[in-house]
Amino acid sequence: MSLNKFMHPRNMYRKPPDFKALAIKYPEFRKYAKQEISGKISLDFKNKESLRALTSTLLKEDFGLDVEIPLNRLIPTLPLRLNYLLWIEDILAVNPKTSNIIKGIDIGCGASCVYPLLAAKHFQWHMLGTEVDEESVLIASNNVTRNTLSDKITIQKTPERTMLDGVLEADTVYDFCVCNPPFFSSAEELEPQNVARSPSRPPPRNAMSGAPWELVTPGGEVAFVESIIQDSLKLKDKVRVYSVMLGHKTSVEKILTALKKPEVLQVTSYKFCQGRTTRWGIAWTLTPSVTLPTVKQQQFHKPKSLPFSHTFDMDMKKTLEMLRQLMVKLQVTYSIRKSNDDICGMEITALANTWTNSRKKRREEKRKQAVGKSENNNTEMKPEDSKSVGPEVCENERKGTEERVQIDVCDEIISEKGSPKSEKGIERNPDPVTENEIPIVGTKRTCDEEAKCSNNPKRLKVDNSKEVLAASKTEPYFIGSLLLQQKPCGTDMELCWLRGSGGR
């Protein structure tokens, strides 16, 4: 779900950029823009070069900035950076100015130097950008010079693990600092399978970019921010507002706990929402005259799970019996919680999705019955008929029956997405019920495949011919409440989703 409507009210990217107009105006961006069948222009966000083209094009179009962004460094996304700076602007707006010039610090400005460039160009602030990597310092300095902003931006090389202490000018008071710290504590955390993500969330849309030191730091973002907190306790009101942006929701409470110091006078937090990405900002101050406002944000509420309702034209007793038979057939367990003459409530649990493709299941059942009848007819053949048939014909008929049985067994394990294609595939004749449907192609199951399934004790076969992991170690696919109420004209049923890996 897109979170654009929860962006900062003044963020220009609440309305997504017009890719078509950008592709017409900028040839470099046009290289990566693709036109869909509907005519809509799209971009491959998994491609780093596409991401770079988008960011550099937006910087040029919306801010008049010509920025070099190397592919082997972090490729910034502008809506998020702009959200952060707009929040800082809100904090500064409620506090009296100490000077006509707003001065800020960006801890780890990177090669693109995007925070200082946006702050200087869009907000007219003066910025100090610090960076530990020599090559990034050189590229950032060139970006500042190229955009004639040397009078407002200073890039400074700092030793590794140096935050603020020992960097700031002795006679200068800074209005704020911003920081986008490395999120991860080890390279292993970058692997998709190790990312803490709920099963219902879609995978990240954008390609991951950045040099190792821009993504990983010992102790992760919590340890990095704790170092900034320690520097703030030494520098006190040398910086009026300290702030950081966190990438993990679990880090927020840890940082708020670390800020519970007598010297820290005020703390505030903010949620940055853009696209499918959420980040968290935390700001604190050790200056008595500074006020940190609590910004009221539009709340995001998950949609409520609406019940599935249906009315049966029968009394509750018959309805309950019909549902019981259906649940047994679908391997759905139930537990009655309340029952009387007018109402029956129960909790139902399904370990797997056993109710989809029911039409296909019915066709398979009819095919099995047809094969069974064919076998019975062959075994009940009259003696005089069998005498008139040669041994070769009988043998061929026996092999043909075995072939059909094997095909039916194979069909039971064919995936929902379609039948596997093979040069040795055998095409079955369509059954009388489904003459107009595309015939299913089946392949024989090998002995190795049989062994793989039969030797795995952790798999259970369900009646929709799928295999599911044993429920002892997996969350049920569906857990819900089922309510039946006796009405004068029949029985009302309400089915509600409670939880489960299958989602609402």
Residue, then its C-alpha position, 0 to 999 in steps of 0.5 A: m500500500s502506498l503511504n504517499k498521502f501520509m507524507h509531509p503536507r508540504n512535500m511536493y512528491r505527495k503527487p507522484p512525478d509525471f514520468k511521461a513528461l520527464a521522459i519527453k524532456y530528459p533523454e537520459f531518463r527516457k533510456y530507462a522509462k518503459q511504456e506499458i500496454s495501457g500507455k502508462i510510463s513505468l520504471d524498473f526500481k530494481n535497476k540501480e541505473s534506473l533509480r539513479a536516472l530518476t533521482s538525478t532527473l528530479l533534482k534537475e527538474d524540481f530543484g535545478l541541481d546537477v548532481e553526480i550520483p555514483l552507482n557504487r554509493l548510496i542512491p538517495t530517494l528524494p521524497l524521504r530526504l525532503n520529508y526529513l528537512l521539512w520536519i526540521e523546518d517545522i521545528l525551527a519555525v516554532n523557535p526564535k531565530t538566533s541569527n539570520i543564517i540557519k546553520g546545519i550539520d549533516i553527519g555522513c553526507g555521502a557522495s551525492c551530498v543530497y541533504p546539504l544540496l537540498a538544504a542550501k538550494h530549497f531552504q537557503w540554509h548553510m550546511l556542514g557535511t561530514e564524510v569518512d570516505e575520501e572518494s565520497v568527499l571528492i565527489a560531494s565537493n565537486n557536486v557543491t562546486r558544480n552547483t555554485l553553492s560553495d558559499k553555503i556548503t562546506i564538506q569536511k573529511t572526518p576520521e572513522r566513527t567520528m560524529l560531532d565532537g572534534v568536528l565543529e568550529a569552536d565559535t559557531v552555534y549550529d541550529f540543527c544536525v541531521c543524520n541518516p545512519p547505517f541501518f545494519s550491524s552486519a553484512e548477513e542482515l542485508e540478505p533478504q532471508n535475514v530481514a525482519r519482515s512479516p510474511s504479509r508485507p511485500p518485498p522491497r520495491n527498490a534495489m539496495s544501493g550503497a557502499p558497505w560503510e553506508l549500510v553496515t556499522p558495528g552495533g547497527e544504527v542503535a550503537f551509531v546513534e548512541s555515539i551521537i547522543q554521547d557527543s551531544l552530552k558533551l557539546k550541549d547547546k553547541v547544537r540547538v536541535y540534534s536529530v537522527m532518522l532510524g530505519h528499524k521500528t524496533s530501534v525507536e524505543k531503544i533510542l528513546t530509552a537512551l535519551k532518558k538523561p537529566e541533561v536531555l531537556q526535550v525529546t520528540s519523534y516523527k514518522f516519515c511515510q513515503g511510497r511503501t517505505t516508513r522511517w522514524g525521526i527522533a530529535w532532542t535538545l539540551t538548550p533550555s530556550v528550544t521548544l520541540p513541538t509534537v507534530k500531529q500526524q494523520q494516523f494510518h488505520k488498518p482496514k477492519s476485517l468485514p465478515f462474510s455473510h450468507t443466509f441459508d434457506m433451511d433451519m439452523k440444525k440442517t445448516l450446521e450439519m451441512l457445514r460440519q460435512l463440508m468442514v470434514k471434507l475440507q479438513v477444517t477443524y472447529s470448536i463450538r464455543k456457544s450453542n443453543d436453539d437460536i445461535c451457534g458460535m464456533e472457532i474454525t481452523a484451517l492448516a492449509n488452503t484446501w478450498t480453492n480449485s474445487r472445480k478441478k478437484r471435481r473433474e479429477e474425481k470424475r476421471k477416477q470414477a471413469v477409470g474405475k468403471s473401465e477397470n471393472n468392465n475389463t474384469e467382468m468381460k465374458p469368457e467367450d469375449s476373452k477367448s475371441v481376443g488375442p493375447e497381444v490385444c489383452e496385454n495392450e489393453r492392460k498396459g493402457t489401463e495402467e497408463r491411464v491410472q498413472i496419468d491420473v496419479c500424476d495429475e493429482i500433483i500438478s501445480e495450480k499454475g499449469s501442467p508441466k510441459s515435457e517432450k514425453g508428455i501424454e495428452r489425455n482425451p477430454d472427459p465428457v463433462t469438459e469437452n470444450e476445455i483445454p486438455i491437460v497434459g500429464t507426465k509420468r512420475t519418476c521413482d525418485e519423485e515418489a521417494k522424495c515425497s514418501n520419505n518426508p515424514k513432515r509433509l501431509k497430503v490433503d484432499n486438494s492434492k497439495e502438500v503442506l508442512a506439518a502444522s506443529k511448526t507452522e502458523p495455520y493458514f486461517i483461523g476465524s469465527l463462525l456464527l449461525q443465527q436462527k431467523p424466521c426465514g432461514t439461518d444467517m451465517e457470519l464468517c470473520w477472519l481472526r488471524g492466520s498466515g493467509g491474511r484477510 
